[in-house]
Amino acid sequence: MTREVRNALLVFVGAVLVLIVADGTVLHYVRPGMAPLVAAAGVVVIALALLDVARDLRRRPEPADGHDDDHDHGSGRSAWPLLVPVLVVLLAAPPSLGSDAVDLAGSRTVAVGRAPEEPLPPREAPAVPVVDLVARAAATPDGGALAGRDVTVTGFVVPARDGRGTDLARLVISCCAADASPVRVHVDDPAGLVGAPGTGGDRWVSARVRLVPGTATRGTGFVPTVTVLDAAEVREPTPAYEY
Amino acid sequence: MTTGVVRRVGGVEVLAAVLVVALGLRVLGVDPLVTPQLRVGATVFVAVVVQALPFLVLGVLLSGVLTAYVSPLALRRVLPRRLGAAVPVAVAAGVALPGCECASVPVARRLIARGVPDAVALAFLLAAPAVNPVVLVATAVAFPDAPEMVGARFLGSFLTASVVGWIWARAGRAAWLADRVRRVSTTGDGPRWRVAAATARHDLVDAGGFLVLGGLAAAVLTTVVPEAWVAGLGEQVVLAVLVMALLAVVMSLCSEGDAFVAASLSALPLLPRLVFLVVGPAVDLKLIALQAGTFGRGFAARFAPLTFVVAVLCGVGAGVLLL
């Protein structure tokens, strides 16, 4: 690996880091709070490569590379693997995880227990993250703040775990997409407002629902049942994850 | 020269050609992610790399500064003379430095290059990502109903780093580390900031390529390992401990986030989940790859199994004591 190739590779890696932050796709992979760090890392990587390039340019008159830095040059290490993430991002632009990841996660669900303390917003049918709804429903048998309230939840449609009916699911990430855990609510939807799971891509639905008290128990794997009052298909939200 | 052929064709030309082909396929609308496993695997792979790179960059900047600005003499002065006492000091230093495991690998390498004994630097390497305040707070948030997990994790990881350090102090050989780790060839060349930059760039290339390979392995195995491994393990604690230890190695999660995954495996008792948290920051595929790239393959082949065994034992010990 020559210095020129190594520096070019580093510039590409840095550029990809900056680009995914600029176009927002970084949110497919990490939490929003990481985005500035990813961009900063990209800038540093580019700068490290350009410093070396600038030095080469200034030194051109000297034959070959001089006395120093042979350790920088002669290292047998190769940076070629760094091309792999660059190619994957350029070629495939991997999407946010969705129902595929829910299938692979099997029975794993987000741990319940960190129910938010604050009351629900007083608005009519406030939007509530699925992970909040599940935590609140599991914390109190009668549903607590959710009792008798309509709320709006947004998620993608997946088959229920026992195969009967459908669930609305979201993925919760704490660090990056590698630790994504699914969270879901089971929909009681006799009118079929939510519809079937998407084929060839996730179907995202925003639904106005009311909790059926006492359904988020150990027996149901802390998947509460909600009655659907209204539902509409929506675009995938940004970010697609909950935190 | 093995790179002779590549050099004649020209690495830059190869690089340009590959990128042009990739962009061409993109313009034609070719989507290579045709199966669910590929879609999930690609996202997980990019996520591991994108999450790790900022911390690796931070680590190589630190290692550059360490090489350019901190003299070996100053380091020797702050460390106790006796190896046995220096190991826990290094572990305690790790507590104070919140860093990802990716950041601590290049730093440990440059500590060794600056004359810090191998065992002490390796104890620091294991401690920094595992027992810092950020990780402990994340663990407390993830286990609101089991606050004893925080103390147990701290104890398990502290013991792991110390015991591995002590074992390495007694049985470790200097020759197991690649020669390049100790080579200090940039000193005395130009201004200090340029030495720092050269060191950082060099460490980034050494570790970065291997980080990518580790991320690939983690993505493939995470999507291929059946969830059935974990389901139905609730009653068999010994088996659960082993499976969770292996899962920690495979998943290669960062130490700030692994507590939430452990918490989500709610069908399991606390002990196997604690072992998951103690093993993960000490040894996983991404780390093994980083260490192979930084310290050499011969080192990784010895250090990874040693750390794995010690971490499992220390995790179980801490769990039996505190859970």
Interface residues (C-beta under 8 A of the other chain):
Chain A: M1 T2 E4 V5 R6 A8 L9 L10 F12 V13 L17 I20 V26 H28 Y29 V30 M34 L37 V38 A40 A41 V44 V45 L48 A49 L51 D52 D68 D69 D70 H71 D72 S75 R77 S78 A79 W80 P81 L82 L83 V84 P85 V86 L87 V88 V89 L90 L91 A92 P94 P95 S96 L97 D100 A101 D103 L104 A105 G106 S107 R108 T109 V110 A111 V112 G113 R114 V172 I173 S174 C175 C176 A177 A178 D179 S181
Chain B: T3 V6 R7 G11 V12 V14 L15 V18 L19 A22 L23 L25 R26 V30 D31 P32 L33 P36 Q37 R39 V40 A42 T43 V44 F45 V46 A47 V48 V49 V50 Q51 L53 P54 V57 L58 L61 A138 V141 A142 F143 P144 D145 R180 R183 S185 T186 D189 G190 R194 A197 A198 A200 R201 H202 L204 V205 D206 G208 G209 F210 V212 L213 G215 L216 A218 A219 T222 T223 P226 E227 A228 V230 A231 M251 S252 L253 C254 E256 G257 D258 A259 F260 V261 A263 S264 L265 S266 A267 G293
